[in-house]
Amino acid sequence: MKLLLKKGRLLDPEQKIDGIFDLLLVDGKITEFKPEIGTAADQIIEAKGLIVVPGFIDLHVHLREPGFEHKETIITGSRAGARGGFTTLCCMPNTKPVADRPEILKLIQEKADQGKAAVKILPIAAVSKGQQSLELTPMAELKAAGAVAFSDDGQPVSNSALMKEAMVRAAKLGTLVIDHCEEKTLSKNGVINEGRVSKALNLAGIPAAAEEIMVARDILLARDNGLQIHLAHLSSRGSIELLAWAKAKNIPVSAEVTPHHLLLTEEQLLSRDPVYKVNPPLRTEEDLQALRKALKEGLIEIIATDHAPHSEQEKNLGLERAPFGINGLETAVPAILDKLVRTGQLPLERLVEALSSAPARILKLENKGKIKIGAEADLTLLNLKATTTFSRETFQSKSLNTPFLNCQFQGAVAMTIVSGRVAYPFVENN
């Protein structure tokens, strides 16, 4: 299978590529790129006016299957990912049953393969059995079964000794732990960020300290033991200050931020619309600006959607009873292109790094996230001049819990290529 992209602007900041090239993909690999390639191909795509970047990798998604298929399935989530420009999705283990045994990981992979998932699905396994912070999972067996990392996301690893041992074992396996930073005794019963808006609405708040205490703990464990840790979905200025301190001390810590924490604040909750209810919660404008600055400067390396689909029935239970979470796979790239890249607040190059080479590097995915001869032919094509509108009719996810429904953004995913084949736009029955 030969696919030839003609005259696109190839952009890969890590490989120091930025120019107009033809790009040849053969049997799922990048084989050649130069100003003019005259070879015959099975499919030729005119990419003039488009930006061709390494395929986006989302290292933090909730695909819900097994156990919560009414919210999302591996197949519907993969289609949402393809439409959003993602070529690889790393799915979190808070399923039912929890992905804490090799057979659950094999089930996830079988469902992806048999259902012909639109993108690549890589499972993240649980740190503790049942996500209970009492006993470690069989981490070596899970790694052998395909786990690319370990996390109890949705729940923190509250037992610090267990967390340390998990980090030790993950390091021996050549992988890492991704931690959900939340001190549950502080966040318990909280609905939104603790502050002016929670007081105005008379709602229990979730203080920034609930996140920051666990960020500090993980940084200290990494420092004292020389072990890598990745901090999920940071949301507060205090967490950024702790991260900056850790980086200055050369502590092996990395971090991610979500699109919704970059684009929204607690002020949206004054509407009492549960679509804005997330964990960690949307915080203040000051927090948002700190997150944007940290991302722009590379202090936060990665953008991850924390795609958390829920049914309309669940999200319509009201602010206090509705589950936490925003649906993010389809909306992330167009929204950031419009609100941050177009306005000059985030360089396009930084966006590309944060969605491709950075997650590939953190997860040690050697042949992903780069435009390089021999690398996997996973690519995302962007059109900065086109517009994107999300509607019920066009949404690919099974769930609609996004604040961006019916919004229009300047910037679009023009095409998603996975293993040298076009995954989006969709061609049914192909």
C-alpha positions as a Markdown table, in Angstrom:
| # | Residue | x | y | z |
|---|---|---|---|---|
| 1 | Met | 0.0 | 0.0 | 0.0 |
| 2 | Lys | 1.5 | 3.3 | -1.1 |
| 3 | Leu | 0.1 | 6.7 | -0.2 |
| 4 | Leu | 1.6 | 9.9 | -1.4 |
| 5 | Leu | 0.9 | 13.3 | 0.1 |
| 6 | Lys | 1.7 | 16.1 | -2.3 |
| 7 | Lys | 2.9 | 19.6 | -1.4 |
| 8 | Gly | 1.9 | 19.8 | 2.3 |
| 9 | Arg | 3.8 | 21.8 | 4.8 |
| 10 | Leu | 5.6 | 19.2 | 6.9 |
| 11 | Leu | 6.0 | 20.4 | 10.5 |
| 12 | Asp | 7.8 | 18.4 | 13.1 |
| 13 | Pro | 9.6 | 20.6 | 15.6 |
| 14 | Glu | 11.5 | 17.8 | 17.3 |
| 15 | Gln | 12.9 | 16.6 | 14.0 |
| 16 | Lys | 13.5 | 20.2 | 13.0 |
| 17 | Ile | 11.3 | 19.8 | 9.8 |
| 18 | Asp | 9.3 | 22.7 | 8.5 |
| 19 | Gly | 8.9 | 23.0 | 4.7 |
| 20 | Ile | 6.9 | 22.1 | 1.7 |
| 21 | Phe | 7.4 | 18.4 | 0.8 |
| 22 | Asp | 6.0 | 15.4 | -0.8 |
| 23 | Leu | 5.7 | 12.5 | 1.6 |
| 24 | Leu | 5.5 | 8.8 | 0.7 |
| 25 | Leu | 4.0 | 6.2 | 3.0 |
| 26 | Val | 4.5 | 2.5 | 2.2 |
| 27 | Asp | 3.0 | -0.4 | 4.1 |
| 28 | Gly | 2.4 | 1.7 | 7.2 |
| 29 | Lys | 5.8 | 3.3 | 7.4 |
| 30 | Ile | 7.2 | 6.7 | 6.4 |
| 31 | Thr | 9.6 | 5.9 | 3.6 |
| 32 | Glu | 10.6 | 9.2 | 1.9 |
| 33 | Phe | 10.0 | 12.9 | 1.9 |
| 34 | Lys | 11.5 | 15.5 | -0.4 |
| 35 | Pro | 10.4 | 18.5 | -2.5 |
| 36 | Glu | 9.2 | 16.3 | -5.4 |
| 37 | Ile | 8.4 | 12.5 | -5.4 |
| 38 | Gly | 7.4 | 11.2 | -8.8 |
| 39 | Thr | 6.7 | 7.6 | -7.9 |
| 40 | Ala | 3.3 | 5.9 | -8.6 |
| 41 | Ala | 1.1 | 5.4 | -5.6 |
| 42 | Asp | -2.2 | 3.6 | -4.7 |
| 43 | Gln | -3.6 | 6.8 | -3.4 |
| 44 | Ile | -2.4 | 10.4 | -3.9 |
| 45 | Ile | -3.6 | 13.2 | -1.6 |
| 46 | Glu | -3.2 | 16.8 | -2.6 |
| 47 | Ala | -2.1 | 18.4 | 0.7 |
| 48 | Lys | -1.3 | 21.9 | -0.6 |
| 49 | Gly | -2.4 | 24.5 | 2.0 |
| 50 | Leu | -2.5 | 21.9 | 4.7 |
| 51 | Ile | 0.0 | 21.3 | 7.6 |
| 52 | Val | 1.2 | 17.7 | 7.9 |
| 53 | Val | 2.3 | 16.9 | 11.5 |
| 54 | Pro | 3.1 | 13.7 | 13.4 |
| 55 | Gly | 0.0 | 11.8 | 14.4 |
| 56 | Phe | -1.4 | 13.1 | 17.7 |
| 57 | Ile | -1.2 | 10.8 | 20.8 |
| 58 | Asp | -3.7 | 11.2 | 23.6 |
| 59 | Leu | -2.2 | 9.6 | 26.7 |
| 60 | His | -5.3 | 10.1 | 28.8 |
| 61 | Val | -8.7 | 9.0 | 27.6 |
| 62 | His | -11.6 | 7.1 | 29.1 |
| 63 | Leu | -13.1 | 4.7 | 26.6 |
| 64 | Arg | -15.5 | 3.2 | 29.3 |
| 65 | Glu | -15.4 | -0.3 | 27.8 |
| 66 | Pro | -15.8 | -2.8 | 29.4 |
| 67 | Gly | -18.6 | -2.0 | 31.8 |
| 68 | Phe | -19.9 | 1.4 | 30.8 |
| 69 | Glu | -20.8 | 1.0 | 27.2 |
| 70 | His | -23.8 | 3.3 | 27.5 |
| 71 | Lys | -21.3 | 6.2 | 27.8 |
| 72 | Glu | -18.7 | 5.1 | 25.2 |
| 73 | Thr | -17.3 | 2.1 | 23.5 |
| 74 | Ile | -13.8 | 1.4 | 22.2 |
| 75 | Ile | -15.1 | 1.8 | 18.6 |
| 76 | Thr | -17.1 | 5.0 | 19.1 |
| 77 | Gly | -14.2 | 6.5 | 21.1 |
| 78 | Ser | -11.8 | 5.5 | 18.3 |
| 79 | Arg | -13.9 | 7.3 | 15.8 |
| 80 | Ala | -14.1 | 10.4 | 18.0 |
| 81 | Gly | -10.3 | 10.2 | 18.2 |
| 82 | Ala | -9.8 | 9.9 | 14.5 |
| 83 | Arg | -12.1 | 12.9 | 13.9 |
| 84 | Gly | -10.1 | 14.9 | 16.5 |
| 85 | Gly | -6.8 | 14.2 | 14.8 |
| 86 | Phe | -5.6 | 11.5 | 17.2 |
| 87 | Thr | -3.9 | 8.4 | 15.8 |
| 88 | Thr | -3.2 | 6.7 | 19.1 |
| 89 | Leu | -5.4 | 6.7 | 22.3 |
| 90 | Cys | -4.1 | 5.5 | 25.7 |
| 91 | Cys | -7.1 | 4.3 | 27.7 |
| 92 | Met | -7.4 | 4.6 | 31.4 |
| 93 | Pro | -8.2 | 1.5 | 33.5 |
| 94 | Asn | -11.2 | 2.7 | 35.5 |
| 95 | Thr | -13.5 | 0.3 | 33.7 |
| 96 | Lys | -15.8 | -2.4 | 35.1 |
| 97 | Pro | -14.1 | -4.6 | 35.9 |
| 98 | Val | -11.0 | -2.5 | 36.5 |
| 99 | Ala | -8.2 | -3.2 | 34.0 |
| 100 | Asp | -6.0 | -4.7 | 36.8 |
| 101 | Arg | -5.5 | -8.2 | 35.2 |
| 102 | Pro | -3.9 | -9.3 | 31.9 |
| 103 | Glu | -7.2 | -10.7 | 30.6 |
| 104 | Ile | -8.9 | -7.3 | 30.8 |
| 105 | Leu | -6.1 | -5.7 | 28.7 |
| 106 | Lys | -6.4 | -8.6 | 26.2 |
| 107 | Leu | -10.2 | -8.0 | 26.1 |
| 108 | Ile | -9.7 | -4.3 | 25.3 |
| 109 | Gln | -7.2 | -5.1 | 22.5 |
| 110 | Glu | -9.5 | -7.8 | 21.1 |
| 111 | Lys | -12.4 | -5.5 | 21.0 |
| 112 | Ala | -10.3 | -2.9 | 19.2 |
| 113 | Asp | -9.0 | -5.4 | 16.7 |
| 114 | Gln | -12.3 | -7.2 | 16.0 |
| 115 | Gly | -14.3 | -4.0 | 15.8 |
| 116 | Lys | -11.7 | -2.4 | 13.5 |
| 117 | Ala | -11.0 | 0.6 | 15.7 |
| 118 | Ala | -10.3 | 3.7 | 13.7 |
| 119 | Val | -7.1 | 4.5 | 15.6 |
| 120 | Lys | -4.5 | 2.6 | 17.6 |
| 121 | Ile | -5.6 | 1.7 | 21.2 |
| 122 | Leu | -3.0 | 1.3 | 23.9 |
| 123 | Pro | -4.2 | 0.3 | 27.4 |
| 124 | Ile | -3.0 | 1.8 | 30.6 |
| 125 | Ala | -3.2 | -0.7 | 33.5 |
| 126 | Ala | -4.2 | 0.0 | 37.1 |
| 127 | Val | -1.6 | 0.5 | 39.8 |
| 128 | Ser | -3.5 | -1.1 | 42.6 |
| 129 | Lys | -6.0 | -4.0 | 42.5 |
| 130 | Gly | -9.5 | -2.6 | 42.1 |
| 131 | Gln | -8.0 | 0.9 | 42.3 |
| 132 | Gln | -8.2 | 0.5 | 46.1 |
| 133 | Ser | -4.6 | 1.6 | 47.0 |
| 134 | Leu | -4.2 | -1.6 | 49.1 |
| 135 | Glu | -2.2 | -4.0 | 46.9 |
| 136 | Leu | -0.2 | -3.6 | 43.7 |
| 137 | Thr | -1.4 | -5.3 | 40.5 |
| 138 | Pro | 0.8 | -7.9 | 38.7 |
| 139 | Met | 2.6 | -5.1 | 36.9 |
| 140 | Ala | 5.1 | -7.3 | 35.0 |
| 141 | Glu | 2.2 | -9.5 | 33.7 |
| 142 | Leu | 0.3 | -6.4 | 32.7 |
| 143 | Lys | 3.3 | -4.9 | 30.9 |
| 144 | Ala | 3.7 | -8.2 | 29.0 |
| 145 | Ala | 0.0 | -8.0 | 28.1 |
| 146 | Gly | 0.4 | -4.6 | 26.5 |
| 147 | Ala | 0.2 | -2.0 | 29.2 |
| 148 | Val | 2.1 | 1.2 | 28.2 |
| 149 | Ala | 1.9 | 2.8 | 31.7 |
| 150 | Phe | 0.2 | 2.4 | 35.1 |
| 151 | Ser | -2.4 | 4.6 | 36.7 |
| 152 | Asp | -5.3 | 4.5 | 39.1 |
| 153 | Asp | -6.8 | 7.6 | 37.3 |
| 154 | Gly | -10.2 | 8.4 | 38.6 |
| 155 | Gln | -8.7 | 7.6 | 42.0 |
| 156 | Pro | -5.5 | 8.7 | 43.6 |
| 157 | Val | -2.9 | 6.2 | 44.9 |
| 158 | Ser | -3.5 | 7.4 | 48.5 |
| 159 | Asn | -1.0 | 4.9 | 50.1 |
| 160 | Ser | 2.4 | 6.6 | 49.7 |
| 161 | Ala | 4.4 | 3.4 | 50.4 |
| 162 | Leu | 2.4 | 1.6 | 47.7 |
| 163 | Met | 3.0 | 4.5 | 45.3 |
| 164 | Lys | 6.8 | 4.4 | 45.9 |
| 165 | Glu | 6.8 | 0.6 | 45.3 |
| 166 | Ala | 4.7 | 1.1 | 42.1 |
| 167 | Met | 7.2 | 3.7 | 40.9 |
| 168 | Val | 10.1 | 1.3 | 41.6 |
| 169 | Arg | 8.5 | -1.6 | 39.7 |
| 170 | Ala | 7.4 | 0.6 | 36.8 |
| 171 | Ala | 11.0 | 1.8 | 36.4 |
| 172 | Lys | 12.3 | -1.8 | 36.3 |
| 173 | Leu | 9.8 | -2.5 | 33.6 |
| 174 | Gly | 10.9 | 0.5 | 31.6 |
| 175 | Thr | 7.6 | 2.4 | 32.0 |
| 176 | Leu | 6.1 | 4.8 | 34.5 |
| 177 | Val | 3.2 | 5.7 | 36.8 |
| 178 | Ile | 0.7 | 8.4 | 35.8 |
| 179 | Asp | -0.8 | 9.8 | 39.0 |
| 180 | His | -4.2 | 11.4 | 39.6 |
| 181 | Cys | -3.2 | 14.0 | 42.2 |
| 182 | Glu | -6.0 | 14.3 | 44.7 |
| 183 | Glu | -6.0 | 14.3 | 48.5 |
| 184 | Lys | -9.5 | 12.7 | 49.0 |
| 185 | Thr | -10.0 | 13.8 | 52.6 |
| 186 | Leu | -9.8 | 17.4 | 51.4 |
| 187 | Ser | -11.8 | 17.0 | 48.2 |
| 188 | Lys | -14.5 | 14.7 | 49.7 |
| 189 | Asn | -18.1 | 15.9 | 48.9 |
| 190 | Gly | -16.7 | 18.8 | 46.8 |
| 191 | Val | -18.5 | 19.8 | 43.6 |
| 192 | Ile | -16.6 | 22.7 | 42.1 |
| 193 | Asn | -13.5 | 24.7 | 42.8 |
| 194 | Glu | -13.4 | 26.1 | 46.4 |
| 195 | Gly | -13.6 | 29.9 | 46.1 |
| 196 | Arg | -15.8 | 32.8 | 45.1 |
| 197 | Val | -18.1 | 30.8 | 42.9 |
| 198 | Ser | -18.6 | 27.9 | 45.3 |
| 199 | Lys | -19.6 | 30.4 | 48.0 |
| 200 | Ala | -21.9 | 32.2 | 45.6 |
| 201 | Leu | -23.7 | 28.9 | 44.7 |
| 202 | Asn | -23.5 | 27.6 | 48.3 |
| 203 | Leu | -21.7 | 24.4 | 47.1 |
| 204 | Ala | -19.0 | 22.3 | 48.7 |
| 205 | Gly | -15.7 | 23.3 | 47.2 |
| 206 | Ile | -12.6 | 21.3 | 46.1 |
| 207 | Pro | -9.5 | 23.3 | 47.3 |
| 208 | Ala | -6.4 | 23.6 | 45.1 |
| 209 | Ala | -4.5 | 22.2 | 48.1 |
| 210 | Ala | -6.2 | 18.8 | 47.5 |
| 211 | Glu | -4.3 | 18.6 | 44.2 |
| 212 | Glu | -1.1 | 20.3 | 45.3 |
| 213 | Ile | -0.5 | 18.1 | 48.4 |
| 214 | Met | -0.4 | 15.0 | 46.1 |
| 215 | Val | 1.7 | 16.8 | 43.5 |
| 216 | Ala | 4.2 | 17.6 | 46.3 |
| 217 | Arg | 4.2 | 14.1 | 47.5 |
| 218 | Asp | 4.9 | 12.6 | 44.1 |
| 219 | Ile | 7.7 | 15.1 | 43.4 |
| 220 | Leu | 9.3 | 14.2 | 46.7 |
| 221 | Leu | 9.0 | 10.4 | 46.0 |
| 222 | Ala | 10.6 | 11.0 | 42.6 |
| 223 | Arg | 13.4 | 13.1 | 44.1 |
| 224 | Asp | 14.3 | 10.8 | 47.0 |
| 225 | Asn | 14.3 | 7.6 | 44.9 |
| 226 | Gly | 15.4 | 8.9 | 41.4 |
| 227 | Leu | 12.2 | 7.6 | 39.9 |
| 228 | Gln | 10.1 | 9.0 | 37.1 |
| 229 | Ile | 6.5 | 10.2 | 37.7 |
| 230 | His | 3.9 | 11.8 | 35.4 |
| 231 | Leu | 1.3 | 14.1 | 36.9 |
| 232 | Ala | -2.1 | 14.0 | 35.3 |
| 233 | His | -4.4 | 16.9 | 34.5 |
| 234 | Leu | -2.8 | 19.7 | 36.5 |
| 235 | Ser | -5.2 | 22.6 | 37.3 |
| 236 | Ser | -3.7 | 25.0 | 39.7 |
| 237 | Arg | -1.1 | 27.7 | 39.9 |
| 238 | Gly | 0.3 | 26.1 | 43.0 |
| 239 | Ser | 0.9 | 22.8 | 41.2 |
| 240 | Ile | 2.8 | 24.8 | 38.5 |
| 241 | Glu | 5.0 | 26.4 | 41.1 |
| 242 | Leu | 5.8 | 22.9 | 42.6 |
| 243 | Leu | 6.5 | 21.6 | 39.1 |
| 244 | Ala | 8.8 | 24.5 | 38.3 |
| 245 | Trp | 10.7 | 23.8 | 41.6 |
| 246 | Ala | 11.0 | 20.1 | 40.6 |
| 247 | Lys | 12.3 | 20.9 | 37.2 |
| 248 | Ala | 14.9 | 23.3 | 38.6 |
| 249 | Lys | 16.1 | 20.5 | 40.8 |
| 250 | Asn | 16.3 | 18.1 | 37.8 |
| 251 | Ile | 13.7 | 15.8 | 39.4 |
| 252 | Pro | 12.3 | 13.3 | 36.8 |
| 253 | Val | 8.8 | 14.6 | 36.7 |
| 254 | Ser | 6.5 | 15.4 | 33.7 |
| 255 | Ala | 3.0 | 16.8 | 33.5 |
| 256 | Glu | 0.0 | 17.2 | 31.3 |
| 257 | Val | -2.8 | 19.8 | 31.1 |
| 258 | Thr | -6.3 | 19.3 | 29.6 |
| 259 | Pro | -7.9 | 21.6 | 26.9 |
| 260 | His | -10.8 | 22.5 | 29.3 |
| 261 | His | -8.4 | 23.7 | 32.0 |
| 262 | Leu | -6.7 | 25.8 | 29.3 |
| 263 | Leu | -9.9 | 27.3 | 28.0 |
| 264 | Leu | -12.5 | 27.5 | 30.8 |
| 265 | Thr | -12.7 | 28.8 | 34.3 |
| 266 | Glu | -14.9 | 28.4 | 37.4 |
| 267 | Glu | -16.9 | 31.4 | 36.1 |
| 268 | Gln | -18.7 | 29.0 | 33.7 |
| 269 | Leu | -20.2 | 27.3 | 36.8 |
| 270 | Leu | -22.3 | 30.3 | 37.6 |
| 271 | Ser | -24.7 | 28.9 | 35.1 |
| 272 | Arg | -25.0 | 25.8 | 37.2 |
| 273 | Asp | -24.6 | 23.7 | 34.0 |
| 274 | Pro | -23.2 | 20.3 | 34.9 |
| 275 | Val | -21.4 | 20.1 | 31.6 |
| 276 | Tyr | -18.7 | 22.2 | 33.3 |
| 277 | Lys | -18.3 | 19.9 | 36.2 |
| 278 | Val | -14.9 | 18.2 | 36.0 |
| 279 | Asn | -12.3 | 16.7 | 38.4 |
| 280 | Pro | -10.0 | 18.4 | 39.0 |
| 281 | Pro | -12.4 | 21.3 | 38.8 |
| 282 | Leu | -12.2 | 24.4 | 36.6 |
| 283 | Arg | -10.4 | 26.9 | 38.6 |
| 284 | Thr | -9.7 | 30.7 | 38.4 |
| 285 | Glu | -8.5 | 32.9 | 35.6 |
| 286 | Glu | -5.2 | 33.2 | 37.5 |
| 287 | Asp | -4.8 | 29.4 | 37.4 |
| 288 | Leu | -5.7 | 29.3 | 33.8 |
| 289 | Gln | -3.1 | 31.8 | 32.9 |
| 290 | Ala | -0.5 | 29.9 | 34.9 |
| 291 | Leu | -1.3 | 26.8 | 33.0 |
| 292 | Arg | -1.1 | 28.5 | 29.6 |
| 293 | Lys | 2.3 | 30.0 | 30.4 |
| 294 | Ala | 3.6 | 26.7 | 31.7 |
| 295 | Leu | 2.5 | 24.9 | 28.5 |
| 296 | Lys | 3.9 | 27.6 | 26.2 |
| 297 | Glu | 7.3 | 27.5 | 28.0 |
| 298 | Gly | 7.4 | 23.6 | 28.0 |
| 299 | Leu | 7.2 | 23.3 | 31.8 |
| 300 | Ile | 4.1 | 21.3 | 31.1 |
| 301 | Glu | 5.1 | 19.0 | 28.2 |
| 302 | Ile | 1.8 | 17.4 | 27.2 |
| 303 | Ile | -1.8 | 18.2 | 26.3 |
| 304 | Ala | -4.1 | 15.3 | 27.1 |
| 305 | Thr | -7.9 | 15.4 | 26.7 |
| 306 | Asp | -8.9 | 13.4 | 29.8 |
| 307 | His | -11.9 | 12.5 | 27.5 |
| 308 | Ala | -14.6 | 11.5 | 29.9 |
| 309 | Pro | -17.9 | 10.7 | 28.2 |
| 310 | His | -21.2 | 10.4 | 30.1 |
| 311 | Ser | -24.7 | 9.9 | 29.1 |
| 312 | Glu | -27.1 | 12.8 | 28.8 |
| 313 | Gln | -29.3 | 11.3 | 31.5 |
| 314 | Glu | -26.3 | 11.2 | 33.9 |
| 315 | Lys | -25.2 | 14.8 | 33.1 |
| 316 | Asn | -28.7 | 16.1 | 33.5 |
| 317 | Leu | -28.9 | 15.1 | 37.2 |
| 318 | Gly | -28.0 | 18.6 | 38.2 |
| 319 | Leu | -24.7 | 20.1 | 39.3 |
| 320 | Glu | -24.5 | 18.3 | 42.7 |
| 321 | Arg | -25.4 | 14.8 | 41.5 |
| 322 | Ala | -24.0 | 14.7 | 37.9 |
| 323 | Pro | -20.7 | 12.9 | 37.4 |
| 324 | Phe | -17.4 | 14.7 | 36.8 |
| 325 | Gly | -16.1 | 14.9 | 33.2 |
| 326 | Ile | -16.0 | 16.5 | 29.8 |
| 327 | Asn | -16.0 | 14.8 | 26.4 |
| 328 | Gly | -12.8 | 16.0 | 24.7 |
| 329 | Leu | -11.5 | 14.0 | 21.8 |
| 330 | Glu | -13.2 | 15.7 | 18.9 |
| 331 | Thr | -13.1 | 19.3 | 20.2 |
| 332 | Ala | -9.6 | 19.6 | 21.7 |
| 333 | Val | -7.6 | 20.4 | 18.6 |
| 334 | Pro | -10.0 | 22.8 | 16.8 |
| 335 | Ala | -10.7 | 24.7 | 20.1 |
| 336 | Ile | -7.0 | 25.2 | 20.9 |
| 337 | Leu | -6.2 | 26.1 | 17.3 |
| 338 | Asp | -8.8 | 28.8 | 17.5 |
| 339 | Lys | -8.5 | 30.1 | 21.0 |
| 340 | Leu | -4.8 | 29.8 | 21.6 |
| 341 | Val | -2.9 | 29.3 | 18.3 |
| 342 | Arg | -4.8 | 31.7 | 16.2 |
| 343 | Thr | -4.6 | 34.4 | 18.9 |
| 344 | Gly | -0.8 | 34.0 | 19.2 |
| 345 | Gln | -1.0 | 32.7 | 22.8 |
| 346 | Leu | 0.5 | 29.3 | 21.9 |
| 347 | Pro | 2.9 | 28.7 | 19.0 |
| 348 | Leu | 1.7 | 26.0 | 16.6 |
| 349 | Glu | 5.0 | 24.2 | 17.1 |
| 350 | Arg | 4.4 | 23.9 | 20.8 |
| 351 | Leu | 0.9 | 22.5 | 20.2 |
| 352 | Val | 2.3 | 19.9 | 17.8 |
| 353 | Glu | 5.0 | 18.9 | 20.3 |
| 354 | Ala | 2.6 | 18.6 | 23.2 |
| 355 | Leu | 0.3 | 16.3 | 21.2 |
| 356 | Ser | 2.9 | 14.1 | 19.4 |
| 357 | Ser | 6.6 | 13.9 | 20.3 |
| 358 | Ala | 6.1 | 14.7 | 24.0 |
| 359 | Pro | 3.6 | 11.9 | 24.8 |
| 360 | Ala | 5.6 | 9.5 | 22.6 |
| 361 | Arg | 8.8 | 10.3 | 24.5 |
| 362 | Ile | 7.1 | 10.0 | 28.0 |
| 363 | Leu | 5.6 | 6.6 | 27.0 |
| 364 | Lys | 8.8 | 5.5 | 25.2 |
| 365 | Leu | 6.9 | 4.9 | 22.0 |
| 366 | Glu | 10.0 | 4.9 | 19.8 |
| 367 | Asn | 8.5 | 5.0 | 16.3 |
| 368 | Lys | 5.5 | 7.2 | 17.0 |
| 369 | Gly | 5.1 | 11.0 | 17.2 |
| 370 | Lys | 7.7 | 11.9 | 14.6 |
| 371 | Ile | 8.1 | 12.4 | 10.8 |
| 372 | Lys | 11.1 | 10.3 | 10.2 |
| 373 | Ile | 12.1 | 7.6 | 7.7 |
| 374 | Gly | 11.1 | 4.2 | 9.2 |
| 375 | Ala | 8.6 | 5.7 | 11.7 |
| 376 | Glu | 5.0 | 4.6 | 11.8 |
| 377 | Ala | 2.9 | 6.3 | 9.2 |
| 378 | Asp | 0.6 | 8.1 | 11.6 |
| 379 | Leu | -0.1 | 11.6 | 10.6 |
| 380 | Thr | -2.5 | 14.5 | 11.3 |
| 381 | Leu | -3.3 | 17.1 | 8.6 |
| 382 | Leu | -4.5 | 20.5 | 9.8 |
| 383 | Asn | -6.2 | 23.3 | 8.0 |
| 384 | Leu | -5.8 | 26.5 | 9.9 |
| 385 | Lys | -8.2 | 28.4 | 7.5 |
| 386 | Ala | -11.1 | 26.0 | 7.7 |
| 387 | Thr | -13.8 | 26.1 | 10.4 |
| 388 | Thr | -15.1 | 23.3 | 12.6 |
| 389 | Thr | -18.6 | 23.1 | 14.0 |
| 390 | Phe | -19.8 | 20.4 | 16.4 |
| 391 | Ser | -23.4 | 19.2 | 16.3 |
| 392 | Arg | -25.4 | 16.3 | 17.5 |
| 393 | Glu | -25.6 | 15.0 | 14.0 |
| 394 | Thr | -21.8 | 15.1 | 13.3 |
| 395 | Phe | -20.5 | 14.1 | 16.7 |
| 396 | Gln | -18.8 | 10.7 | 16.7 |
| 397 | Ser | -18.6 | 10.0 | 20.4 |
| 398 | Lys | -21.5 | 8.2 | 21.9 |
| 399 | Ser | -21.8 | 11.0 | 24.5 |
| 400 | Leu | -22.4 | 14.7 | 24.1 |
| 401 | Asn | -21.2 | 16.2 | 27.4 |
| 402 | Thr | -19.1 | 19.0 | 25.8 |
| 403 | Pro | -19.6 | 22.7 | 26.4 |
| 404 | Phe | -18.5 | 23.2 | 22.7 |
| 405 | Leu | -21.6 | 21.7 | 21.1 |
| 406 | Asn | -22.8 | 24.0 | 18.3 |
| 407 | Cys | -19.7 | 26.2 | 18.7 |
| 408 | Gln | -17.7 | 27.2 | 15.6 |
| 409 | Phe | -13.9 | 27.3 | 15.7 |
| 410 | Gln | -11.4 | 28.5 | 13.1 |
| 411 | Gly | -9.0 | 25.6 | 12.6 |
| 412 | Ala | -9.8 | 22.0 | 11.6 |
| 413 | Val | -8.5 | 18.5 | 11.4 |
| 414 | Ala | -8.5 | 17.9 | 7.7 |
| 415 | Met | -7.4 | 14.3 | 7.7 |
| 416 | Thr | -6.1 | 11.6 | 10.1 |
| 417 | Ile | -3.8 | 8.9 | 8.7 |
| 418 | Val | -3.2 | 5.7 | 10.7 |
| 419 | Ser | -0.6 | 3.2 | 9.6 |
| 420 | Gly | -0.6 | 4.7 | 6.1 |
| 421 | Arg | -4.3 | 4.6 | 5.6 |
| 422 | Val | -6.9 | 7.4 | 5.9 |
| 423 | Ala | -8.8 | 7.0 | 9.1 |
| 424 | Tyr | -10.7 | 10.3 | 8.8 |
| 425 | Pro | -12.6 | 11.6 | 6.9 |
| 426 | Phe | -14.5 | 8.3 | 7.2 |
| 427 | Val | -15.2 | 6.1 | 4.3 |
| 428 | Glu | -17.9 | 3.6 | 5.4 |
| 429 | Asn | -17.7 | -0.1 | 4.5 |
| 430 | Asn | -14.1 | 0.4 | 3.3 |
